[in-house]
């Protein structure tokens, strides 16, 4: 007697249904902790402050050069 069940077919898992095929292989993004975020924010704040200080210093030097030119 012949087997009534058809050959098994491949099925996509429900968790991968809406993912791009390459995204399945990529690791998930690592989330930052509060401490890591605070450190990153402080680093950005320090960099911005250094840039502002350099800008003010440059403007001061430019003003000095203009005063000496007169």
CORKA-V101388 format. One record per helix or strand of 2 or more residues. SS is the DSSP state (A for helix, B for strand). FROM is the first residue (numbers start at 1). LEN is the number of residues. If there is no record, write none. Layout:
# CORKA-V101388
SS;FROM;LEN / SS;FROM;LEN
This chain:
# CORKA-V101388
A;14;3 / A;21;5 / A;34;36
